[in-house]
Amino acid sequence: MTRKYLLSDAQLPERWYNILADLPEPLGPFMSPRTLEPLTPPDLTPIFPMAIIQQEMSAERWIEIPDRVRDIYRIWRPTPLHRAERFEKALDTPARIFFKYEGTSPAGSHKPNTAVAQAYYNAEEGVKRLTTETGAGQWGSALAFAGTFFDIDVMVYMVNISYRQKPYRRALMETWGATVVPSPSNRTEFGKSLLSADPESPGSLGIAISEAVEDAATRDDTHYSLGSVVNHVLLHQTVIGLEAKQQMEMADAYPDVVIGCVGGGSNFSGLAYPFMADRLAGRSKTRFIAAEPAACPTLTRGLFAYDFGDTAGMGPVVPMYTLGHSFVPDPIHAGGLRYHGDAPSLCLLVKHGHVEPRAYLQNECFAEAVRFARTEGFIPAPEPAHAIRAVVEEAIAAREAGEPRTILFNLSGHGSFDLGAYDAYFAGKLEDVALPQARLDAALRELPKVAHTAGTR
Ligand SMILES: *Cc1c(COP(=O)(O)O)cnc(C)c1O
């Protein structure tokens, strides 16, 4: 009864889908961190190649995937789509549950979809070294993996708490040839200033971004690479949803609900946007649910405002839901979901009611991840455990309403590198952190004063 929907190599998408062509209102311009006026391409050339800058600002609906990128994608793509019938049975639900499985990539998550594309465009423009940040380690591994195909040296600033929790992630990156340092580090001025204030700083994604940007901006041979949040990353990830659309057709199904977890928004958007195109065009009434951690509740409790993408205030200022760039989330095991903001296009879709955000505590997510592992076999990474928690809510709602319902979610990565987190869960050592409003208010007082309005809710 295992139902698995596979595409042939020939069905690998030839183009990515750019939602900027179809948004209900144009995205507010990204601002320069120095002037707080709209960014121009020359502001970005020290850290990004021209091809990426063009994609970041493009409103073309379809963008061709270069042949060399498709060649490398074929190492693990197209990825399978599964029907989770055993999980459905365990939940005693009339809902049909499908999942797209991105854990088949060599790095174990969806992140190589953009890492390979970014390494390609940098190599085409003669770049020899890339810096980046990583939280749980998935993004650093993805870029380290991509670097090997294009002779690019990869330098990874890894959030300190994750560096300590996930030593095998570091070994993985080093196996692919990358250099990895804990962030904050003494390699950058910003890192040094933080370490002198708090030598035990757990770090955050925002801090690591700042270090990686500082490193790239101060060296001619080096560019910077981002694993989530920005438009071009979401664009590259749409290969997930474009495949899933073909596979749902093979299954003779169309989702009533699409679900994903959200750290910066890339795996969610990658699966969701090709289906969102149908909703925005009035062709479907599909609902979209973005699942985030209660310890870092950007979409459910943040403010829609202009804020810095990074903690040091060096990167672009963008319109998004934010907890404030100075917000340092409590250390939870879904390290990839500990970011203070989210992708601007996703935030806009939340603001317009096209995406419904929900926040979950980590223990309830692990409980469902374990149920999933014991029925479907795959061990989810802690991040998509949040998506599975939302899936269960929908499946139970379908049972209570006595309605059929087709649910599609993104299993964005496997948990084989995160068994320490499962160990902590089984030992009852995971804390459910409820974020006090006062801490949120304090971080939100430090938003930059941008004249252009982002709109508020
Ligand atoms: C990084 C990561 C996430 C969170 O990042 P998004 O950009 O929101 O997708 C989710 N799942 C996995 C497996 C990841 O590696």
The ligand as a Tripos MOL2 file, in Angstrom:
@<TRIPOS>MOLECULE
LIG
   15    15     1     0     0
SMALL
NO_CHARGES

@<TRIPOS>ATOM
      1 C1         16.9370   25.4280    7.1900 C.3       1 LIG1
      2 C2         15.8410   24.5040    7.2980 C.ar      1 LIG1
      3 C3         14.5390   24.9380    7.5390 C.ar      1 LIG1
      4 C4         14.1890   26.3860    7.7700 C.3       1 LIG1
      5 O1         14.5250   27.2810    6.7340 O.3       1 LIG1
      6 P1         13.4660   27.8040    5.6770 P.3       1 LIG1
      7 O2         14.1920   28.7980    4.8640 O.co2     1 LIG1
      8 O3         12.3340   28.4110    6.4280 O.co2     1 LIG1
      9 O4         13.0500   26.6290    4.8900 O.co2     1 LIG1
     10 C5         13.5310   24.0170    7.5790 C.ar      1 LIG1
     11 N1         13.7840   22.6910    7.4290 N.ar      1 LIG1
     12 C6         15.0260   22.2280    7.2150 C.ar      1 LIG1
     13 C7         15.2370   20.7610    7.0660 C.3       1 LIG1
     14 C8         16.0840   23.1190    7.1320 C.ar      1 LIG1
     15 O5         17.3060   22.6570    6.9040 O.3       1 LIG1
@<TRIPOS>BOND
     1     1     2 1
     2     2     3 ar
     3     2    14 ar
     4     3     4 1
     5     3    10 ar
     6     4     5 1
     7     5     6 1
     8     6     7 2
     9     6     8 1
    10     6     9 1
    11    10    11 ar
    12    11    12 ar
    13    12    13 1
    14    12    14 ar
    15    14    15 1
@<TRIPOS>SUBSTRUCTURE
     1 LIG1         1 GROUP 0 **** ****
